[in-house]
Amino acid sequence: ITREKAASAVYMNPVYLARLFRKETGRSLADFILETKMEKAKELLADDGAKIGSIAEMLGYSQASHFAKLFKSYTGFTAQEYRKTRRAARPG
């Protein structure tokens, strides 16, 4: 999701939606979208079937390297490291 797509879905100007979102929640819309994408990435990485590049693409990142940079900044782990920690935490 992008700010533009969210605004289009509710028939608002993207700048106005971002201002309204901040006024109502105290958070920036961009931060909320990033958090939502990174939480979804964490879910998808817990499933061994999806490749990291595919996950990046599913979340709307055309460059896997950009996704990787944002994921590391958000979690402190690379996507591969995060996947390994999830795998190690599984029972059995």
OpenMM code with the backbone's topology and positions (N, CA, C; nanometers):
from openmm import Vec3, app, unit

residues = "ILE THR ARG GLU LYS ALA ALA SER ALA VAL TYR MET ASN PRO VAL TYR LEU ALA ARG LEU PHE ARG LYS GLU THR GLY ARG SER LEU ALA ASP PHE ILE LEU GLU THR LYS MET GLU LYS ALA LYS GLU LEU LEU ALA ASP ASP GLY ALA LYS ILE GLY SER ILE ALA GLU MET LEU GLY TYR SER GLN ALA SER HIS PHE ALA LYS LEU PHE LYS SER TYR THR GLY PHE THR ALA GLN GLU TYR ARG LYS THR ARG ARG ALA ALA ARG PRO GLY".split()
positions = [
    Vec3(0.0847, -0.1184, 0.0000),
    Vec3(0.0000, 0.0000, 0.0000),
    Vec3(0.0891, 0.1246, 0.0000),
    Vec3(0.0409, 0.2252, -0.0617),
    Vec3(0.1099, 0.3543, -0.0628),
    Vec3(0.0119, 0.4603, -0.0131),
    Vec3(0.0657, 0.5749, 0.0175),
    Vec3(-0.0194, 0.6859, 0.0597),
    Vec3(-0.1194, 0.7205, -0.0498),
    Vec3(-0.0730, 0.7167, -0.1736),
    Vec3(-0.1586, 0.7500, -0.2865),
    Vec3(-0.2722, 0.6488, -0.3026),
    Vec3(-0.2405, 0.5203, -0.2882),
    Vec3(-0.3445, 0.4171, -0.3008),
    Vec3(-0.4444, 0.4256, -0.1860),
    Vec3(-0.3950, 0.4521, -0.0661),
    Vec3(-0.4843, 0.4665, 0.0489),
    Vec3(-0.5771, 0.5858, 0.0283),
    Vec3(-0.5219, 0.6959, -0.0181),
    Vec3(-0.6020, 0.8164, -0.0413),
    Vec3(-0.7060, 0.7918, -0.1506),
    Vec3(-0.6677, 0.7232, -0.2536),
    Vec3(-0.7600, 0.6923, -0.3621),
    Vec3(-0.8753, 0.6050, -0.3129),
    Vec3(-0.8439, 0.5116, -0.2248),
    Vec3(-0.9467, 0.4203, -0.1727),
    Vec3(-1.0544, 0.4930, -0.0925),
    Vec3(-1.0169, 0.6047, -0.0316),
    Vec3(-1.1138, 0.6801, 0.0488),
    Vec3(-1.1487, 0.8150, -0.0156),
    Vec3(-1.1138, 0.8291, -0.1427),
    Vec3(-1.1482, 0.9474, -0.2214),
    Vec3(-1.0993, 1.0771, -0.1586),
    Vec3(-0.9708, 1.0753, -0.1175),
    Vec3(-0.9103, 1.1952, -0.0586),
    Vec3(-0.7802, 1.2277, -0.1299),
    Vec3(-0.7378, 1.3504, -0.1133),
    Vec3(-0.6074, 1.3926, -0.1601),
    Vec3(-0.5023, 1.3283, -0.0684),
    Vec3(-0.3920, 1.2739, -0.1223),
    Vec3(-0.2914, 1.2081, -0.0388),
    Vec3(-0.2335, 1.2970, 0.0714),
    Vec3(-0.2090, 1.4230, 0.0413),
    Vec3(-0.1532, 1.5148, 0.1408),
    Vec3(-0.2551, 1.5386, 0.2525),
    Vec3(-0.3804, 1.5571, 0.2150),
    Vec3(-0.4850, 1.5784, 0.3147),
    Vec3(-0.5013, 1.4550, 0.4024),
    Vec3(-0.5007, 1.3362, 0.3410),
    Vec3(-0.5136, 1.2127, 0.4184),
    Vec3(-0.3990, 1.1995, 0.5188),
    Vec3(-0.2780, 1.2294, 0.4754),
    Vec3(-0.1624, 1.2200, 0.5654),
    Vec3(-0.1765, 1.3162, 0.6832),
    Vec3(-0.2226, 1.4378, 0.6566),
    Vec3(-0.2437, 1.5357, 0.7646),
    Vec3(-0.3528, 1.4894, 0.8603),
    Vec3(-0.4615, 1.4418, 0.8044),
    Vec3(-0.5727, 1.3940, 0.8856),
    Vec3(-0.5310, 1.2735, 0.9701),
    Vec3(-0.4550, 1.1836, 0.9104),
    Vec3(-0.4081, 1.0654, 0.9825),
    Vec3(-0.3221, 1.1075, 1.1015),
    Vec3(-0.2296, 1.2005, 1.0786),
    Vec3(-0.1436, 1.2475, 1.1884),
    Vec3(-0.2268, 1.3159, 1.2975),
    Vec3(-0.3224, 1.3967, 1.2559),
    Vec3(-0.4068, 1.4672, 1.3532),
    Vec3(-0.4841, 1.3684, 1.4397),
    Vec3(-0.5363, 1.2640, 1.3793),
    Vec3(-0.6196, 1.1679, 1.4511),
    Vec3(-0.5405, 1.0662, 1.5328),
    Vec3(-0.4214, 1.0282, 1.4843),
    Vec3(-0.3458, 0.9208, 1.5501),
    Vec3(-0.2190, 0.9673, 1.6186),
    Vec3(-0.1685, 1.0852, 1.5805),
    Vec3(-0.0417, 1.1316, 1.6345),
    Vec3(0.0789, 1.0688, 1.5662),
    Vec3(0.0541, 0.9900, 1.4649),
    Vec3(0.1617, 0.9215, 1.3908),
    Vec3(0.1566, 0.9627, 1.2446),
    Vec3(0.2708, 0.9497, 1.1779),
    Vec3(0.2698, 0.9789, 1.0347),
    Vec3(0.2138, 0.8586, 0.9593),
    Vec3(0.1463, 0.8875, 0.8503),
    Vec3(0.0915, 0.7815, 0.7664),
    Vec3(0.2041, 0.6970, 0.7079),
    Vec3(0.3141, 0.7611, 0.6716),
    Vec3(0.4282, 0.6878, 0.6151),
    Vec3(0.4841, 0.5875, 0.7160),
    Vec3(0.4957, 0.6280, 0.8419),
    Vec3(0.5443, 0.5359, 0.9455),
    Vec3(0.4480, 0.4194, 0.9654),
    Vec3(0.3187, 0.4489, 0.9629),
    Vec3(0.2187, 0.3439, 0.9788),
    Vec3(0.2263, 0.2437, 0.8635),
    Vec3(0.2397, 0.2933, 0.7416),
    Vec3(0.2492, 0.2048, 0.6252),
    Vec3(0.3751, 0.1204, 0.6340),
    Vec3(0.4879, 0.1816, 0.6708),
    Vec3(0.6128, 0.1065, 0.6848),
    Vec3(0.5995, -0.0020, 0.7914),
    Vec3(0.5429, 0.0337, 0.9064),
    Vec3(0.5256, -0.0644, 1.0138),
    Vec3(0.4381, -0.1806, 0.9674),
    Vec3(0.3313, -0.1497, 0.8982),
    Vec3(0.2405, -0.2531, 0.8490),
    Vec3(0.3120, -0.3460, 0.7515),
    Vec3(0.3896, -0.2882, 0.6608),
    Vec3(0.4634, -0.3703, 0.5643),
    Vec3(0.5690, -0.4572, 0.6328),
    Vec3(0.6398, -0.4012, 0.7283),
    Vec3(0.7458, -0.4781, 0.7957),
    Vec3(0.6878, -0.5905, 0.8819),
    Vec3(0.5741, -0.5664, 0.9449),
    Vec3(0.5091, -0.6718, 1.0228),
    Vec3(0.4614, -0.7844, 0.9308),
    Vec3(0.4111, -0.7485, 0.8137),
    Vec3(0.3699, -0.8496, 0.7158),
    Vec3(0.4927, -0.9251, 0.6658),
    Vec3(0.6022, -0.8549, 0.6445),
    Vec3(0.7261, -0.9197, 0.6012),
    Vec3(0.7717, -1.0212, 0.7043),
    Vec3(0.7620, -0.9868, 0.8312),
    Vec3(0.8014, -1.0798, 0.9373),
    Vec3(0.7152, -1.2062, 0.9324),
    Vec3(0.5862, -1.1901, 0.9105),
    Vec3(0.4968, -1.3062, 0.8976),
    Vec3(0.5382, -1.3933, 0.7790),
    Vec3(0.5629, -1.3282, 0.6662),
    Vec3(0.5983, -1.4022, 0.5450),
    Vec3(0.7339, -1.4701, 0.5578),
    Vec3(0.8272, -1.4076, 0.6277),
    Vec3(0.9593, -1.4668, 0.6465),
    Vec3(0.9537, -1.5887, 0.7389),
    Vec3(0.8545, -1.5933, 0.8249),
    Vec3(0.8391, -1.7091, 0.9132),
    Vec3(0.8008, -1.8332, 0.8331),
    Vec3(0.7461, -1.8131, 0.7145),
    Vec3(0.7124, -1.9234, 0.6246),
    Vec3(0.8309, -1.9468, 0.5316),
    Vec3(0.8919, -2.0623, 0.5424),
    Vec3(1.0114, -2.0921, 0.4627),
    Vec3(0.9870, -2.0947, 0.3125),
    Vec3(0.8634, -2.1045, 0.2687),
    Vec3(0.8344, -2.1207, 0.1273),
    Vec3(0.8585, -1.9979, 0.0418),
    Vec3(0.8491, -1.8812, 0.0969),
    Vec3(0.8589, -1.7586, 0.0177),
    Vec3(1.0029, -1.7084, 0.0118),
    Vec3(1.0464, -1.6755, -0.1080),
    Vec3(1.1803, -1.6185, -0.1247),
    Vec3(1.1779, -1.4720, -0.0838),
    Vec3(1.2900, -1.4242, -0.0356),
    Vec3(1.2984, -1.2863, 0.0137),
    Vec3(1.2667, -1.1865, -0.0969),
    Vec3(1.3173, -1.2096, -0.2154),
    Vec3(1.2868, -1.1206, -0.3279),
    Vec3(1.1386, -1.1184, -0.3605),
    Vec3(1.0740, -1.2338, -0.3481),
    Vec3(0.9296, -1.2415, -0.3727),
    Vec3(0.8523, -1.1671, -0.2653),
    Vec3(0.8979, -1.1775, -0.1426),
    Vec3(0.8333, -1.1047, -0.0328),
    Vec3(0.8440, -0.9549, -0.0569),
    Vec3(0.9624, -0.9099, -0.0949),
    Vec3(0.9811, -0.7674, -0.1241),
    Vec3(0.8837, -0.7225, -0.2319),
    Vec3(0.8710, -0.8017, -0.3360),
    Vec3(0.7810, -0.7679, -0.4461),
    Vec3(0.6346, -0.7675, -0.4001),
    Vec3(0.5954, -0.8664, -0.3191),
    Vec3(0.4583, -0.8726, -0.2680),
    Vec3(0.4227, -0.7474, -0.1878),
    Vec3(0.5218, -0.6919, -0.1207),
    Vec3(0.4987, -0.5749, -0.0366),
    Vec3(0.5136, -0.4435, -0.1120),
    Vec3(0.5392, -0.4526, -0.2419),
    Vec3(0.5427, -0.3324, -0.3244),
    Vec3(0.6795, -0.2715, -0.3453),
    Vec3(0.7852, -0.3441, -0.3113),
    Vec3(0.9207, -0.2926, -0.3317),
    Vec3(0.9755, -0.3475, -0.4623),
    Vec3(1.0083, -0.2588, -0.5550),
    Vec3(1.0619, -0.3036, -0.6839),
    Vec3(1.2088, -0.3430, -0.6716),
    Vec3(1.2755, -0.2924, -0.5713),
    Vec3(1.4156, -0.3251, -0.5466),
    Vec3(1.4266, -0.4041, -0.4166),
    Vec3(1.4689, -0.5289, -0.4263),
    Vec3(1.4854, -0.6120, -0.3066),
    Vec3(1.5875, -0.5497, -0.2119),
    Vec3(1.6869, -0.4810, -0.2671),
    Vec3(1.7888, -0.4187, -0.1824),
    Vec3(1.7289, -0.3069, -0.0958),
    Vec3(1.6331, -0.2352, -0.1502),
    Vec3(1.5665, -0.1300, -0.0725),
    Vec3(1.4849, -0.1933, 0.0404),
    Vec3(1.4122, -0.2994, 0.0092),
    Vec3(1.3380, -0.3726, 0.1110),
    Vec3(1.4334, -0.4217, 0.2198),
    Vec3(1.5460, -0.4790, 0.1790),
    Vec3(1.6425, -0.5341, 0.2746),
    Vec3(1.6934, -0.4255, 0.3692),
    Vec3(1.7214, -0.3081, 0.3155),
    Vec3(1.7703, -0.1969, 0.3971),
    Vec3(1.6645, -0.1521, 0.4983),
    Vec3(1.5404, -0.1385, 0.4521),
    Vec3(1.4321, -0.0974, 0.5418),
    Vec3(1.4054, -0.2036, 0.6478),
    Vec3(1.4082, -0.3310, 0.6088),
    Vec3(1.3817, -0.4392, 0.7037),
    Vec3(1.4881, -0.4409, 0.8127),
    Vec3(1.6136, -0.4266, 0.7734),
    Vec3(1.7226, -0.4269, 0.8716),
    Vec3(1.7092, -0.3069, 0.9652),
    Vec3(1.6748, -0.1933, 0.9102),
    Vec3(1.6578, -0.0736, 0.9924),
    Vec3(1.5420, -0.0914, 1.0908),
    Vec3(1.4360, -0.1552, 1.0472),
    Vec3(1.3165, -0.1736, 1.1307),
    Vec3(1.3370, -0.2797, 1.2385),
    Vec3(1.4014, -0.3911, 1.2031),
    Vec3(1.4111, -0.5046, 1.2959),
    Vec3(1.5480, -0.5218, 1.3605),
    Vec3(1.6517, -0.4676, 1.2969),
    Vec3(1.7878, -0.4910, 1.3458),
    Vec3(1.8485, -0.6184, 1.2898),
    Vec3(1.7717, -0.6904, 1.2089),
    Vec3(1.8175, -0.8145, 1.1460),
    Vec3(1.8046, -0.8032, 0.9959),
    Vec3(1.8903, -0.8745, 0.9241),
    Vec3(1.8647, -0.8907, 0.7818),
    Vec3(1.7466, -0.9864, 0.7696),
    Vec3(1.6849, -0.9902, 0.6537),
    Vec3(1.5717, -1.0814, 0.6337),
    Vec3(1.6151, -1.2258, 0.6556),
    Vec3(1.7329, -1.2604, 0.6079),
    Vec3(1.7835, -1.3969, 0.6241),
    Vec3(1.8089, -1.4281, 0.7720),
    Vec3(1.8681, -1.3347, 0.8442),
    Vec3(1.8921, -1.3547, 0.9881),
    Vec3(1.7606, -1.3720, 1.0624),
    Vec3(1.6622, -1.2893, 1.0269),
    Vec3(1.5321, -1.2985, 1.0928),
    Vec3(1.4706, -1.4358, 1.0670),
    Vec3(1.4782, -1.4808, 0.9437),
    Vec3(1.4234, -1.6119, 0.9087),
    Vec3(1.4922, -1.7219, 0.9900),
    Vec3(1.6235, -1.7138, 1.0041),
    Vec3(1.6973, -1.8149, 1.0816),
    Vec3(1.6562, -1.8138, 1.2278),
    Vec3(1.6365, -1.6953, 1.2861),
    Vec3(1.5964, -1.6897, 1.4270),
    Vec3(1.4568, -1.7482, 1.4448),
    Vec3(1.3691, -1.7248, 1.3491),
    Vec3(1.2332, -1.7817, 1.3550),
    Vec3(1.2387, -1.9339, 1.3426),
    Vec3(1.3238, -1.9816, 1.2545),
    Vec3(1.3384, -2.1262, 1.2347),
    Vec3(1.3924, -2.1918, 1.3606),
    Vec3(1.4904, -2.1279, 1.4248),
    Vec3(1.5495, -2.1831, 1.5452),
    Vec3(1.4518, -2.1817, 1.6627),
    Vec3(1.3572, -2.0887, 1.6614),
    Vec3(1.2612, -2.0762, 1.7713),
    Vec3(1.1460, -2.1760, 1.7609),
    Vec3(1.1337, -2.2404, 1.6462),
    Vec3(1.0228, -2.3362, 1.6284),
    Vec3(1.0434, -2.4607, 1.7135),
    Vec3(0.9369, -2.5100, 1.7690),
    Vec3(0.9487, -2.6341, 1.8469),
    Vec3(0.9724, -2.7536, 1.7553),
    Vec3(1.0481, -2.8494, 1.8077),
    Vec3(1.0665, -2.9774, 1.7410),
    Vec3(1.1579, -2.9746, 1.6294),
] * unit.nanometer
topology = app.Topology()
chain = topology.addChain("A")
for resn in residues:
    res = topology.addResidue(resn, chain)
    for name in ("N", "CA", "C"):
        topology.addAtom(name, app.Element.getBySymbol(name[0]), res)
